[in-house]
Amino acid sequence: GKEAEKKLYNINILCNKCLIPKDSTNQFITSGIRLGTSALTSRGLKEGDFAELANIITDCLSSVKKDNELIKQVSELTGKYILYKEGD
């Protein structure tokens, strides 16, 4: 969990490490992460966007792609759903 939290943070995806039932690690390392999907749905992401996000997360955690490439993918995905218009 702790390592995943740090790797995802480095590509601009925020999550929290968390304990999972019968976790054999301690509370400072953990085996799980929690992703706040409600913030993403509020932003407007759709089902296909979540599939794309899952692929980005998988690529990050398995070190398939370099961070700069993943950062670009995250930026392109979130860029489709602007939080605030200029002047708001």
C-alpha positions as CSV (number, residue, x, y, z in Angstrom):
1,G,0.0,0.0,0.0
2,K,2.7,2.5,1.0
3,E,4.7,1.8,-2.2
4,A,1.6,2.0,-4.4
5,E,0.5,5.2,-2.8
6,K,3.9,6.8,-3.6
7,K,4.1,5.5,-7.1
8,L,0.6,6.7,-8.0
9,Y,1.3,10.1,-6.4
10,N,4.3,10.5,-8.7
11,I,2.0,10.3,-11.7
12,N,-0.7,12.6,-10.2
13,I,-3.1,10.0,-8.9
14,L,-4.0,10.4,-5.3
15,C,-4.9,7.4,-3.1
16,N,-4.5,6.3,0.5
17,K,-2.8,3.2,1.7
18,C,-5.1,1.2,3.9
19,L,-5.3,-2.0,5.9
20,I,-7.3,-4.8,4.5
21,P,-8.9,-7.6,6.4
22,K,-6.4,-10.1,7.8
23,D,-3.6,-7.8,6.6
24,S,-0.2,-9.3,7.6
25,T,1.7,-6.0,7.3
26,N,1.6,-3.2,9.8
27,Q,-0.4,0.0,9.6
28,F,2.5,2.1,8.3
29,I,3.0,-0.1,5.2
30,T,-0.3,-1.9,4.6
31,S,-1.3,-4.2,1.7
32,G,-4.1,-2.1,0.2
33,I,-5.0,1.2,-1.2
34,R,-8.2,3.2,-1.4
35,L,-9.2,5.2,-4.4
36,G,-11.8,8.0,-4.1
37,T,-14.0,7.3,-7.1
38,S,-16.8,9.7,-6.0
39,A,-14.5,12.6,-6.8
40,L,-14.0,11.3,-10.3
41,T,-17.7,10.7,-10.9
42,S,-18.5,14.2,-9.6
43,R,-15.9,15.5,-12.1
44,G,-17.8,13.7,-14.9
45,L,-15.7,10.6,-15.7
46,K,-17.6,7.8,-17.4
47,E,-17.3,4.0,-17.4
48,G,-14.8,4.0,-20.3
49,D,-12.7,6.6,-18.5
50,F,-12.5,4.3,-15.4
51,A,-11.3,1.5,-17.6
52,E,-8.6,3.7,-19.0
53,L,-7.7,4.8,-15.5
54,A,-7.5,1.2,-14.3
55,N,-5.0,0.5,-17.2
56,I,-2.9,3.6,-16.2
57,I,-2.8,2.4,-12.6
58,T,-1.9,-1.2,-13.7
59,D,0.9,0.2,-15.9
60,C,2.2,2.3,-13.1
61,L,2.2,-0.4,-10.4
62,S,3.7,-3.0,-12.7
63,S,6.3,-0.4,-14.0
64,V,5.3,-1.2,-17.6
65,K,5.7,2.5,-18.7
66,K,7.8,5.4,-17.6
67,D,6.3,8.0,-15.2
68,N,6.4,10.9,-17.7
69,E,4.3,8.8,-20.2
70,L,1.8,8.0,-17.4
71,I,1.6,11.6,-16.3
72,K,0.7,12.6,-19.8
73,Q,-2.0,9.9,-20.0
74,V,-3.5,11.1,-16.6
75,S,-3.3,14.7,-17.8
76,E,-5.1,13.9,-21.1
77,L,-7.8,11.9,-19.3
78,T,-8.5,14.6,-16.7
79,G,-8.2,17.4,-19.3
80,K,-11.4,16.2,-20.8
81,Y,-13.3,17.2,-17.6
82,I,-12.4,20.7,-16.6
83,L,-13.1,21.4,-12.9
84,Y,-13.5,25.1,-13.2
85,K,-13.8,27.4,-16.2
86,E,-11.5,30.4,-16.2
87,G,-13.2,33.3,-14.4
88,D,-15.3,31.1,-12.2
